[in-house]
Amino acid sequence: MHLLPTPGSHLFDGQVERIYDTAIHESKVFVDNGVDAIIVENFRDGPFFPDRVPAETVATIAGVTREIIRTVNIPVGVAILRNDAESAMAVAAATNAAFIRVNVHVGAVLAAQGVIAGKSHNTLRLRANLQSDVAILADAGVKHSNPWVYANLADEVRDISPYTDAVVISGPLTGIETDSSDLIIAKRATNKPVFIGSGVTPETLYKVFDLADGFIIGSYFKVDGISFNPVEPSRVRALMDARNKLLFDAEMSGN
């Protein structure tokens, strides 16, 4: 769920209600076409702050997240870009969201925002202090970055695993296919679920279907597959039809 630019963003058009209306409309499209969960994300707010975002951003995401949770009957998560895991955790706890996604949870990377450092020490303590059961999905080898600490993916996955509920593996950029070999490395390095974070389409799903426990999809669901465009219902249906066929085939084969 890529929100329209939120208040404070240089692209915000002054129409707060349009953010809410668009998010509710797209959440219904997702639910009507069978997706399993929604992540609310300030994707259109770039260029992003490297860590903490302004109060107006947090307030908007919290408000929209709560409205979506009241509208749909599937789990809803929160991601506050580029790496404000503490605010995401606070929003999730306050709105009864199910999970958050964190780009950099341990270690550090070099990205367009400069050095981005993981703050799992703060995020986990905040979750405990809030007496929350919000799950954490943490990226390893996160896209749009270069590693600053870890020489290889396996080491990062091993370090993240004690502090996360699932690991996310992506391609190098938004919409770029995730390397199957990276998924195999991640699965061998952790006993936590491994999700794919980029590049899944109806045409590529079969190649990675048996290698991952879940799939996070944004760009493909948009008109023409362009991330800044609106959600296209027919593309959501196409992806979910491909997923359902693979599930059916697996069931028929006894896998």
N, C-alpha and C positions, 0 to 999 in steps of 0.2 A: 504494500500500500504506500505508494510514493505520494505524500501529501503535496498539495500546491504550496508555493512559497509561503512561509509563515511570517507573522509580524516581526519586523526587525531585519528580515532578509532584504537585500537590495532589489529583489524581484517581486516583493510583496506588492499587490495592487490595491491594498486598502479594503478589500472585500472579505472580511472574516467569515461571513456566512457561506461564501462560495467554497471555502476550504472544507467546512463541515458538510455541505450539501454534496460536494464531489466525493468526499470520503465515504459517506453513507451510501451513495449510489454505487460506487465501485465495490464496496463491501458486499452489497446485495448481489452484484454480478458474480463475485467470487463464490458466494454461498450457493447461489442458484446453479452454478456449474460444478459444484462438488469439491472445491478445495478443502483441505483439512484444517488450515489455520491461516491467520493473517498477521503480518508484521507491519505495524504502523511506523513509518520512517520519514524523517524530514529530508528526503532525497533531493528536493528541488531548492534547498537553502544554500547550496554552494556558492562561493567557496566557503568551506567549513572551518569552524573553530577546531583546533587540534584536540581540545579536551572539553572543559566546561562551556556550555552554551548559555546565552542570556536567559533571564527569567521569563521573558515574553515567549521564547521558543518552548521552554518547558511547560508553561501554562497552556499554550495552544495544543501541544501534543497530548497533554493530560486530558484536556477537554474533549478533543476529537476521539482519543482512545476510549474514554468512558462512553461516549455516544455510540461508538461502534460495538462495544461490548454489550450495550443495552439493545442493539439491533440484531446481532447475529447469535447463532447457537454453536459456534465453534471457538476453539482457543484463539486468543488475540495476544500478540507480543508487541514489544516496543524496542526500537533501535534509534538512538539519538546520535547522529553523525556530527563530527567524525568519530569521537570516542568517549562520549560522556556517559559512561556506564553507571555512575552514581545517580545522575538525574533519571536515567532510564529505569533503574531499580526503584527509585522513589515514585516515579509515575506508575510503574507496574503495580507496586504495593498499594498505592492510593486508589487505583482504578479497578483493582481485582484482575489485572492482566495475568496471563499464565507464564510468560517468559520474557527474557530480553536477549538481544543479540549484541555482542561486544566485539568490535574489530580487533583490538589489541588488549588482551587480558593479562598476559605476562610478557616480559621482555620489552623490546622496543623495535620500531621500524622507522625508516626514512620514507617520507611521503610528501605530497604537494604541500601539506601543512607544516612541514619540518619534521622534527623528531617527535614521534608519538609513543609514549611510554604506557605500558600496562599498569593498571592500578587495582589488581585483584585484591590486594590487601585492604583497600578501602571498600570495594564493592561487596566483598564477602562479609565484612564487619557490619556494613550498613544493612545487608539482608538479615543478619542475625539480630541486630538491634531493632529492626522493624518487625521481628517475629514473622517473617514472610517465608513462603515456600515457592516464590518465583524462581523458575528454572533459568539457568544461564547457558546460552549457546555462544561459544567463543570460537573465533576464527583462528586458524593456524596458517601461516604463509598468506596473510590477508592480501587481497587484491589491491591494486593501485599503490604498491609500496615495495620497498626493498628491505630485506632483513638487516637488522642492526646488531642483534645478539646471537641468533641461532644460525649455525653453519648448515644445518640440514633440517628438513621438515620433521623427521622422526623425533629428534630431540625436543623440538618445540611442542609437538603433540604429547610427548611423555610429561613435559613440565606443566602443560595446561591441564592434563587429565584429572589430577586430584582436586582441581579448583573449578571445574565446570561440569555441566550435566550433559553436554553434547559438544562435539567438535565440528566446525564448519571448514570445508576445503573448497577453494575457488580457483578459477583461472586467473591470469594476471590482471585482467581488466573486466569491468562490468560487461556481461553478455558474452564473454569469451569462454569457450568450452573448458571444463575442468579436466585435467589430465588424469586418465585412469590409473596411471602408475602412482600418482600422489594419493589417490584413494586407497590403493593397496597398502602403501606405506603407512598411512594414517590408521587403517584398520588393524594393522599388525602392532602398532605402537600404543593402542588404547583399547580398553574394554567398554568405553563409552560409545553411544551412538555417533555415527559420522554422517553429516549432511553435506550435500553438494550446494555450493553457494552461487554458482554462475554457469551460464551456457547451456542450460537444459532446454531442448525443444522436442516436439514430437518425433523429429527425425533422429535425434541423438540419444533420447531417453533409453532406448534398448541397450545401448553400449555400456551404460553405467547402472542400470536398474538393479543388478544383483550385487553391486559393489557398495551401495550406500543405503542408509536407513531413512533418508528423507531428502527432499529437494526444495531449495528456496528459489523461487522464480519471480523475476520482476520484469525485465526488458521484453522477454518473449510475449508476455501478455498484452503489450502495448500495440497500438496501431502501427503497422509496418515494422514492428519489433524495435522501435526507437524509444528509449527509456523515458524521454520527456513527454511523450504523447499520452493521450488518454488510454484507458483499458479498453481492449476490443473483445467483446464477449465471445466471438467465434474462435478467437485464438485460445481463450481459456478452455472452451469446450474441446478444442482439438487436442490440447495437452492432456486434459483429464481423460479423454477417450483413449489416448495412447497409453496412459497409466493403467486404466481399467482393463484394457486388452492384455497388457503384460501380466497383471494380477490374475486374470482369468486363465491365461496360458500356463502360468506357474501352478495354479490350483489344479488344472487338468493334468499336468505332468507329475503332480505329487510333490512339487518342490515348495 
